[in-house]
Amino acid sequence: MISRSSGLSLYRQVADAIRQQIIDGELPPGSLLPSEKYLAEEHDVGRDTIRDAMAYLRGEGLIESKRGYRSRVRAVVPRERIWLHPGEVVSARMPTPAERREHGMHEGVPVLLVGDRAYPADRFEFGCE
């Protein structure tokens, strides 16, 4: 339920509600989200608030959108395991525009760095021997 007196912005409350539907499986991976109009009516907010909530969820990497199409819950991609050698360290950061293009990455997905190699965090995991 959206509260105008909670102190939390309306778009964050809407984003939290949609995120919870994704976590609970009400909106499974690959499913289309309701239209902006429907969401605005459901949450009793304006469409700009819905757009801001969608941008926030895209930034978290939970949904993907294309102009002119409804947003979709991102599908879970199987991860490839990379074994680390002794002494190797993994760090994370947001990708550069070139890295996003090179790896076909969605907004909100960080890269994991091992040495000078960058791996999309939604497709790789690391293990130690």
Disulfide bonds with the S-S distance in Angstrom:
none
